[in-house]
Amino acid sequence: MTLPIAVNTISDTWTVPMEESLQRLARHGYRHFDVMVSPAHLDTENLTPVDFRRLRKLLKDEGQQIISLTTQSLDHNFASPRPEIRAMTTGFTKSMLNTASELEVPGIVVVSGRYNPLNAPPRAQLEGWLRESLEAIVPYAEKVGVKLFLENVPMGVLPTADLLMQWVKEINSPALTICYDVSNGHFIKEDVAQAVRLVAPKLDLLHLSDTTQEAWRHDPIGTGTIDHAAVAKVLLEIGFDRFSVIEILAANPIPVILSNHDILTGMGWEKRRGAAA
């Protein structure tokens, strides 16, 4: 088997509308996308029924699929100490879930809140706020038939594979699974290959880029210190048949995506369309 590849639109988040971004990637053979949510790229809170019909037709006509929506965690926080911020966050997440449902997107990527490590609240309080938020949003995800892919981030309440797995197993909903980001895990000094093995039973999405453990980055593969070949080996061993997503920040993303996809192909991921034999 080879491992399926999709592409994240992170480099276009603030400046390029989603449709233009997908068209550029489609010219290079890509058909599956993890789309960033932001007002300049995809504004989930202001889409109309006309917009949804147009986007569904566009995706169908082009043979494309959005496999996930990913949010920038700047303005909202599942683990905020303020109830009105948590309520706003669950409301925004519902709008993402509604958009995903309208566009037949299987899931959305969410994070476990965030906090200031310089003066963090007690752990029990952070977990209590997060639990309250998840208890409010998971039933809604079940209702609309869209999954929440809970992602590891360094500043999150659940930054490690072990914590993600504990919570997803405890909540025990088909609507709550895991998106594991190898750069986020490597930066906090996880063994990312073993982390992938740990979360395998609940893993629905994998984010790929590179970083060192000194500076948190989403750089081209091969410029950091992640052993992607070890990750591929685990994925092949567990028979992972869902998407690994190239999620790299670059000023000129297309050449980087193409060259990085070729690197990944040599490790066990699928060959890109149009690549030389």
ZATORSE-414241 format. One record per residue: residue in three letters; x, y negated, z negated of N, C-alpha, C in turn. Coordinates in steps of 0.05 Angstrom, whole numbers, padded with zeros to 5 digits, always signed. Example, Ala and Ser with C-alpha at 12.3 -4.5 7.8 and 13.67 -1.06 7.14 Angstrom:
! residues 2
ala+00264+00114-00156+00246+00090-00156+00264+00066-00156;ser+00257+00045-00142+00273+00021-00143+00258-00001-00157;
***
This chain:
! residues 277
met+00017+00024+00000+00000+00000+00000+00018-00025+00000;thr+00006-00047+00009+00019-00073+00006+00000-00091-00010;leu+00011-00111-00022-00004-00128-00041-00016-00152-00026;pro-00042-00157-00028-00055-00179-00014-00045-00206-00023;ile-00044-00225-00005-00035-00252-00010-00057-00273-00004;ala-00060-00293-00021-00076-00316-00016-00058-00341-00021;val-00069-00364-00015-00053-00389-00018-00069-00409-00035;asn-00056-00421-00054-00068-00442-00070-00062-00469-00057;thr-00081-00488-00059-00078-00514-00047-00067-00535-00065;ile-00051-00527-00085-00042-00545-00106-00027-00570-00095;ser-00011-00567-00074+00004-00589-00064-00013-00611-00052;asp-00038-00604-00045-00056-00624-00032-00076-00635-00052;thr-00074-00629-00078-00094-00635-00098-00103-00664-00098;trp-00084-00682-00096-00090-00711-00101-00093-00727-00075;thr-00086-00716-00052-00084-00733-00028-00098-00722-00003;val-00104-00696-00003-00115-00684+00022-00142-00670+00016;pro-00163-00677+00031-00188-00663+00027-00185-00633+00032;met-00202-00617+00018-00200-00588+00020-00202-00578+00049;glu-00221-00589+00064-00226-00579+00091-00201-00582+00109;glu-00188-00605+00106-00163-00609+00121-00141-00590+00112;ser-00140-00586+00086-00120-00568+00075-00124-00539+00086;leu-00149-00530+00085-00154-00503+00095-00149-00500+00125;gln-00156-00521+00140-00151-00520+00169-00121-00518+00175;arg-00105-00532+00160-00076-00531+00165-00065-00503+00159;leu-00074-00491+00136-00065-00465+00129-00076-00443+00148;ala-00100-00447+00158-00112-00428+00177-00096-00426+00202;arg-00084-00449+00211-00068-00449+00235-00044-00430+00233;his-00037-00424+00208-00014-00406+00204-00023-00378+00195;gly-00049-00372+00200-00059-00345+00196-00071-00339+00169;tyr-00073-00359+00151-00084-00354+00125-00115-00356+00125;arg-00127-00337+00110-00156-00336+00110-00168-00335+00082;his-00151-00333+00062-00160-00330+00034-00146-00352+00017;phe-00163-00367+00001-00152-00391-00012-00162-00393-00041;asp-00143-00403-00057-00149-00411-00085-00149-00442-00084;val-00172-00454-00087-00175-00483-00082-00174-00499-00108;met-00158-00520-00108-00157-00538-00131-00182-00556-00132;val-00191-00561-00156-00215-00579-00159-00205-00606-00169;ser-00210-00626-00153-00205-00654-00160-00221-00672-00142;pro-00226-00697-00151-00244-00714-00134-00234-00718-00106;ala-00208-00719-00101-00197-00724-00075-00197-00699-00057;his-00199-00675-00070-00196-00650-00055-00222-00635-00053;leu-00233-00627-00076-00259-00615-00077-00273-00625-00102;asp-00293-00642-00098-00307-00654-00121-00332-00638-00127;thr-00329-00619-00145-00351-00600-00150-00376-00614-00162;glu-00373-00636-00174-00396-00649-00188-00413-00666-00170;asn-00403-00671-00145-00418-00689-00128-00425-00677-00101;leu-00423-00650-00099-00431-00637-00074-00462-00635-00073;thr-00473-00640-00049-00502-00638-00045-00509-00612-00031;pro-00535-00605-00031-00543-00581-00015-00534-00582+00014;val-00534-00606+00026-00524-00608+00053-00495-00601+00055;asp-00479-00611+00035-00450-00604+00034-00446-00574+00032;phe-00462-00561+00015-00459-00532+00011-00465-00517+00037;arg-00486-00525+00051-00493-00511+00076-00471-00515+00097;arg-00460-00539+00098-00439-00545+00117-00414-00529+00111;leu-00406-00528+00085-00382-00513+00077-00386-00483+00081;arg-00409-00472+00074-00414-00444+00079-00411-00437+00108;lys-00423-00453+00125-00421-00449+00154-00392-00450+00164;leu-00378-00471+00155-00350-00474+00163-00333-00450+00155;leu-00336-00441+00131-00321-00418+00122-00328-00393+00138;lys-00353-00389+00142-00362-00365+00158-00352-00366+00186;asp-00355-00390+00199-00346-00392+00227-00316-00388+00230;glu-00301-00396+00210-00272-00394+00211-00261-00367+00200;gly-00279-00351+00190-00271-00326+00178-00254-00329+00153;gln-00261-00350+00138-00245-00357+00114-00261-00350+00088;gln-00247-00346+00066-00259-00342+00040-00244-00357+00019;ile-00258-00372+00003-00246-00383-00022-00249-00361-00043;ile-00226-00352-00053-00228-00329-00072-00228-00339-00101;ser-00221-00365-00105-00223-00376-00132-00222-00406-00130;leu-00232-00420-00150-00229-00448-00155-00212-00452-00180;thr-00193-00470-00179-00176-00475-00201-00177-00504-00209;thr-00181-00509-00235-00184-00537-00244-00158-00548-00255;gln-00154-00574-00252-00132-00588-00266-00142-00594-00294;ser-00126-00586-00314-00135-00589-00342-00126-00616-00353;leu-00136-00637-00341-00128-00664-00350-00149-00678-00367;asp-00174-00674-00360-00195-00690-00372-00213-00674-00390;his-00208-00649-00394-00226-00632-00410-00210-00612-00426;asn-00224-00601-00446-00209-00585-00465-00229-00567-00481;phe-00228-00541-00476-00245-00522-00490-00239-00522-00520;ala-00215-00530-00528-00207-00529-00556-00203-00557-00569;ser-00218-00576-00558-00217-00603-00569-00229-00603-00597;pro-00218-00619-00616-00231-00621-00642-00257-00637-00641;arg-00263-00651-00619-00287-00667-00617-00308-00651-00602;pro-00331-00647-00614-00353-00631-00602-00362-00643-00575;glu-00362-00670-00572-00371-00682-00547-00352-00676-00524;ile-00326-00673-00530-00307-00665-00509-00311-00636-00501;arg-00315-00619-00521-00321-00591-00515-00346-00588-00498;ala-00367-00604-00505-00392-00603-00490-00388-00613-00461;met-00372-00634-00458-00366-00644-00431-00351-00623-00415;thr-00333-00609-00429-00317-00589-00415-00334-00565-00406;thr-00352-00556-00423-00370-00534-00414-00389-00544-00392;gly-00397-00569-00393-00414-00580-00372-00399-00581-00345;phe-00374-00590-00346-00358-00591-00322-00353-00562-00311;thr-00348-00544-00329-00344-00516-00321-00369-00504-00308;lys-00392-00512-00318-00417-00502-00306-00419-00513-00277;ser-00411-00538-00273-00412-00548-00245-00393-00533-00227;met-00370-00525-00237-00352-00508-00222-00364-00481-00216;leu-00377-00469-00236-00390-00443-00232-00412-00445-00212;asn-00427-00467-00213-00449-00471-00193-00438-00474-00165;thr-00416-00489-00162-00404-00492-00136-00394-00465-00126;ala-00381-00450-00144-00371-00423-00136-00394-00405-00127;ser-00416-00406-00141-00439-00390-00134-00449-00398-00106;glu-00452-00424-00101-00462-00434-00075-00443-00426-00052;leu-00417-00425-00057-00398-00419-00036-00389-00390-00036;glu-00402-00374-00052-00396-00345-00054-00367-00340-00062;val-00358-00355-00081-00331-00353-00092-00332-00334-00116;pro-00315-00313-00117-00318-00294-00139-00313-00304-00167;gly-00295-00324-00170-00288-00333-00197-00275-00360-00197;ile-00273-00372-00221-00259-00397-00225-00237-00393-00246;val-00215-00407-00243-00193-00405-00262-00197-00426-00283;val-00196-00418-00309-00199-00436-00331-00176-00430-00351;val-00170-00450-00367-00149-00447-00388-00162-00448-00415;ser-00147-00440-00435-00157-00436-00462-00155-00462-00479;gly-00159-00485-00467-00157-00510-00482-00127-00518-00484;arg-00123-00539-00498-00096-00549-00502-00094-00565-00528;tyr-00070-00569-00538-00066-00585-00562-00038-00597-00562;asn-00034-00616-00580-00008-00630-00583+00010-00613-00602;pro+00031-00600-00591+00048-00583-00609+00063-00599-00630;leu+00065-00626-00626+00078-00642-00647+00063-00643-00673;asn+00036-00642-00670+00019-00644-00694-00006-00627-00689;ala-00001-00601-00687-00023-00582-00680-00042-00577-00703;pro-00068-00575-00697-00087-00566-00718-00080-00538-00727;pro-00090-00530-00751-00086-00502-00759-00097-00483-00738;arg-00083-00460-00736-00090-00441-00715-00120-00432-00717;ala-00130-00429-00741-00158-00420-00744-00177-00441-00733;gln-00171-00466-00736-00188-00487-00724-00188-00486-00694;leu-00164-00484-00682-00161-00483-00653-00177-00460-00642;glu-00174-00437-00654-00188-00413-00644-00218-00416-00648;gly-00227-00429-00670-00255-00433-00674-00268-00450-00653;trp-00254-00472-00646-00264-00490-00625-00265-00475-00598;leu-00244-00461-00592-00243-00446-00567-00266-00425-00566;arg-00269-00411-00588-00290-00390-00588-00318-00402-00584;glu-00323-00425-00596-00348-00439-00592-00353-00445-00563;ser-00332-00455-00549-00334-00462-00521-00339-00437-00504;leu-00324-00416-00509-00328-00392-00493-00355-00380-00497;glu-00365-00381-00522-00392-00370-00527-00413-00386-00513;ala-00407-00411-00507-00426-00428-00492-00425-00423-00462;ile-00401-00417-00451-00398-00416-00422-00399-00388-00411;val-00390-00367-00426-00389-00340-00415-00417-00330-00407;pro-00438-00334-00424-00465-00326-00415-00474-00340-00390;tyr-00466-00365-00386-00474-00379-00361-00460-00367-00337;ala-00434-00359-00340-00420-00346-00319-00433-00320-00312;glu-00441-00305-00332-00456-00280-00327-00482-00285-00311;lys-00496-00306-00319-00521-00312-00306-00518-00319-00276;val-00498-00334-00269-00495-00342-00241-00478-00323-00225;gly-00467-00302-00238-00452-00282-00224-00425-00290-00214;val-00411-00307-00229-00384-00316-00223-00366-00312-00247;lys-00343-00301-00241-00324-00295-00263-00308-00320-00273;leu-00301-00319-00298-00281-00338-00309-00254-00323-00310;phe-00235-00333-00295-00208-00321-00296-00192-00337-00316;leu-00188-00327-00340-00174-00341-00361-00144-00340-00357;glu-00132-00363-00354-00104-00365-00346-00086-00372-00370;asn-00062-00361-00370-00041-00368-00389-00028-00394-00382;val-00027-00413-00400-00012-00438-00396+00004-00444-00421;pro+00028-00456-00419+00045-00459-00442+00032-00475-00465;met+00015-00495-00459+00003-00512-00480-00024-00502-00488;gly-00032-00478-00478-00058-00468-00484-00060-00455-00511;val-00084-00451-00521-00088-00437-00546-00081-00407-00543;leu-00083-00397-00518-00076-00369-00513-00054-00368-00491;pro-00029-00374-00498-00008-00377-00478+00004-00351-00469;thr+00000-00329-00484+00014-00304-00478-00005-00283-00467;ala+00006-00264-00453-00009-00241-00443-00024-00226-00465;asp-00010-00222-00487-00021-00208-00509-00046-00222-00520;leu-00045-00248-00524-00068-00263-00534-00091-00263-00514;leu-00085-00267-00489-00106-00266-00468-00120-00239-00469;met-00104-00218-00470-00116-00191-00470-00133-00187-00495;gln-00124-00195-00518-00139-00192-00543-00166-00205-00541;trp-00167-00230-00531-00192-00245-00530-00211-00234-00509;val-00200-00227-00486-00218-00217-00464-00230-00191-00473;lys-00214-00174-00486-00225-00148-00495-00246-00152-00518;glu-00240-00171-00535-00259-00176-00557-00285-00187-00548;ile-00284-00207-00529-00309-00219-00519-00324-00199-00502;asn-00309-00183-00487-00321-00159-00474-00344-00166-00456;ser-00339-00185-00437-00359-00192-00417-00347-00186-00390;pro-00363-00176-00371-00354-00172-00344-00347-00199-00330;ala-00357-00221-00342-00352-00247-00330-00326-00260-00340;leu-00312-00247-00358-00287-00259-00369-00264-00240-00364;thr-00246-00248-00345-00223-00232-00338-00198-00250-00339;ile-00176-00241-00327-00150-00255-00330-00138-00263-00303;cys-00128-00288-00303-00109-00297-00282-00082-00300-00296;tyr-00063-00284-00288-00036-00287-00300-00018-00303-00281;asp-00006-00323-00292+00013-00341-00277+00041-00334-00286;val+00057-00324-00267+00084-00314-00274+00102-00337-00282;ser+00100-00361-00271+00117-00383-00279+00110-00393-00307;asn+00084-00394-00313+00076-00402-00340+00086-00382-00361;gly+00084-00356-00354+00094-00336-00373+00124-00336-00376;his+00138-00339-00353+00168-00338-00355+00178-00362-00370;phe+00165-00386-00367+00175-00410-00381+00174-00406-00411;ile+00154-00392-00421+00153-00388-00450+00168-00362-00459;lys+00184-00351-00440+00202-00329-00445+00188-00302-00449;glu+00165-00299-00435+00154-00272-00433+00168-00256-00412;asp+00169-00230-00416+00178-00211-00395+00153-00209-00377;val+00154-00223-00354+00129-00225-00338+00121-00198-00325;ala+00140-00182-00319+00132-00155-00308+00117-00139-00328;gln+00127-00139-00353+00113-00124-00374+00087-00138-00382;ala+00086-00164-00380+00061-00179-00385+00040-00170-00365;val+00047-00168-00340+00028-00159-00319+00018-00131-00325;arg+00037-00114-00334+00028-00087-00341+00008-00087-00364;leu+00013-00105-00383-00004-00107-00407-00032-00115-00399;val-00035-00136-00382-00061-00146-00375-00075-00132-00352;ala-00061-00112-00341-00071-00098-00317-00100-00090-00318;pro-00111-00079-00340-00139-00071-00340-00159-00094-00336;lys-00150-00119-00341-00168-00142-00339-00158-00162-00318;leu-00138-00155-00303-00125-00174-00285-00141-00176-00259;asp-00150-00201-00252-00165-00205-00228-00150-00223-00208;leu-00129-00238-00218-00115-00257-00201-00087-00261-00212;leu-00068-00265-00193-00040-00270-00201-00030-00294-00187;his-00019-00313-00202-00007-00337-00190+00023-00334-00188;leu+00034-00340-00164+00062-00336-00159+00076-00363-00152;ser+00098-00368-00165+00117-00390-00159+00142-00383-00174;asp+00160-00403-00177+00185-00397-00192+00191-00420-00211;thr+00205-00414-00232+00213-00433-00252+00237-00423-00267;thr+00251-00440-00282+00270-00431-00301+00256-00431-00329;gln+00272-00425-00350+00260-00426-00377+00268-00452-00391;glu+00282-00470-00376+00290-00496-00387+00271-00518-00379;ala+00259-00516-00355+00240-00536-00346+00217-00522-00333;trp+00192-00529-00340+00168-00516-00330+00163-00526-00302;arg+00163-00508-00283+00160-00515-00255+00142-00495-00240;his+00133-00503-00216+00121-00485-00197+00135-00489-00171;asp+00160-00480-00171+00179-00484-00149+00179-00461-00129;pro+00192-00465-00106+00195-00443-00087+00208-00418-00099;ile+00199-00395-00090+00209-00370-00100+00238-00367-00092;gly+00255-00360-00112+00283-00357-00107+00299-00381-00118;thr+00286-00402-00126+00300-00426-00137+00299-00426-00167;gly+00285-00407-00179+00284-00405-00208+00296-00378-00217;thr+00287-00368-00240+00299-00344-00252+00279-00322-00256;ile+00257-00322-00243+00237-00301-00245+00245-00277-00228;asp+00242-00253-00238+00247-00229-00223+00221-00220-00210;his+00215-00231-00187+00189-00225-00173+00189-00196-00163;ala+00212-00185-00157+00212-00157-00148+00203-00138-00170;ala+00210-00145-00195+00201-00129-00218+00171-00131-00221;val+00160-00155-00216+00131-00159-00217+00117-00142-00196;ala+00128-00143-00171+00117-00127-00149+00117-00098-00156;lys+00138-00088-00168+00140-00060-00174+00118-00051-00193;val+00112-00068-00213+00090-00062-00232+00063-00062-00217;leu+00059-00083-00201+00034-00085-00186+00029-00061-00169;leu+00050-00051-00155+00047-00028-00138+00042-00003-00155;glu+00055-00001-00178+00051+00022-00196+00022+00023-00206;ile+00010+00000-00212-00017+00000-00224-00038+00000-00202;gly-00029-00002-00176-00048-00002-00154-00064-00028-00153;phe-00052-00050-00158-00066-00076-00159-00075-00083-00130;asp-00101-00086-00126-00111-00091-00099-00125-00118-00097;arg-00122-00135-00117-00134-00161-00116-00112-00181-00106;phe-00119-00207-00106-00100-00226-00093-00079-00236-00111;ser-00054-00237-00100-00033-00253-00111-00033-00279-00096;val-00030-00301-00110-00034-00327-00098-00008-00343-00098;ile+00001-00351-00075+00024-00369-00074+00015-00397-00083;glu+00027-00406-00105+00019-00431-00118+00044-00448-00123;ile+00053-00461-00102+00078-00476-00103+00074-00505-00098;leu+00087-00522-00114+00086-00551-00110+00109-00559-00092;ala+00102-00572-00069+00122-00581-00050+00111-00605-00035;ala+00129-00624-00028+00120-00648-00013+00111-00640+00015;asn+00123-00620+00027+00116-00610+00053+00110-00580+00050;pro+00086-00573+00041+00082-00545+00031+00082-00523+00052;ile+00074-00529+00077+00070-00507+00096+00096-00491+00101;pro+00119-00504+00108+00143-00488+00113+00152-00473+00088;val+00147-00484+00064+00154-00470+00040+00137-00445+00036;ile+00111-00448+00040+00092-00426+00038+00100-00403+00057;leu+00106-00410+00082+00113-00390+00102+00139-00375+00094;ser+00159-00390+00086+00185-00378+00080+00183-00361+00054;asn+00167-00371+00035+00163-00356+00010+00147-00331+00015;his+00127-00332+00032+00112-00308+00039+00130-00287+00051;asp+00148-00295+00068+00167-00276+00080+00185-00263+00058;ile+00193-00279+00039+00209-00268+00016+00192-00247+00001;leu+00167-00253-00004+00150-00235-00019+00144-00210-00004;thr+00143-00212+00023+00138-00188+00039+00160-00168+00035;gly+00184-00177+00032+00206-00159+00028+00205-00145+00001;met+00188-00154-00017+00186-00142-00044+00161-00123-00046;gly+00143-00125-00027+00119-00107-00028+00093-00121-00022;trp+00093-00147-00019+00069-00161-00012+00064-00159+00018;glu+00039-00163+00026+00032-00160+00054+00047-00180+00072;lys+00051-00172+00097+00064-00189+00117+00044-00211+00125;arg+00055-00235+00130+00037-00256+00139+00031-00253+00169;arg+00008-00263+00176+00000-00262+00204+00019-00279+00221;gly+00028-00268+00243+00045-00283+00261+00075-00281+00254;ala+00082-00267+00232+00110-00264+00225+00124-00246+00244;ala+00149-00250+00248+00165-00233+00266+00166-00205+00255;ala+00167-00185+00273+00169-00158+00265+00195-00151+00252;
***
